Amino acid sequence: MCDRFSRISQRVQKVSRTMFKLSKKADYGLIAVKHLAMHRQQHACSANEIAEEYGISATLMAKVLQKLAHRFLVVAKHGSSGGYQLAKDPSQISALDVISAIDGPVLITSCVTSHGNCDATERCSVKEPLRRVNESILNVLSAVSISQLSEDPHEPTLVALSVASRPLVSTT
């Protein structure tokens, strides 16, 4: 019995250590856009400048910035004082805009995609609750602007969510 409990405990610990997280490229996209927002009055920033400041691969940063430019979140300035600048005011760009530009749609399960149903759709008891969770995540990411990320808050900001009739609170 103790051996069985030990194995179950180890499995629970493994599951609890996993988390929903952004890709490395999405992280870098948020870093880049925040950097550009903080330096927007000074100059255009090169991929190398941003990468060097944060200890990130310059090649990877250049690819991230190209994806952001392709989605019209940043613009490339050519010439001797060239680099990247935000295409819009930072208050008009959400964290979701950046993450979606890099990774595509934000989905927590495969049953929430538009690519069709999984094999268990007819019998699934968690499809609708997970859809609501996914929608809540999208709402939070949409509510956080790059200008908010660029602020230096003295205390955490609260973002209120409501799912059905019970509110959820998330600190950012």
Protein Blocks (a to p, Z undefined) as FASTA:
>chain_A
ZZmmmmmmmmmmmmmmpccdddfklmmmmmmmmmmmmmmmmmccdfklmmmmnopafklm
mmmmmmmmmnopaccdedjkgccddfbdfklpcfklmmmmmnopadfbfklpcnbpcfkl
mmpcklmmmmmmmmmmmmmmmmpcfklmmpccfbdcdddddehjbccdddZZ
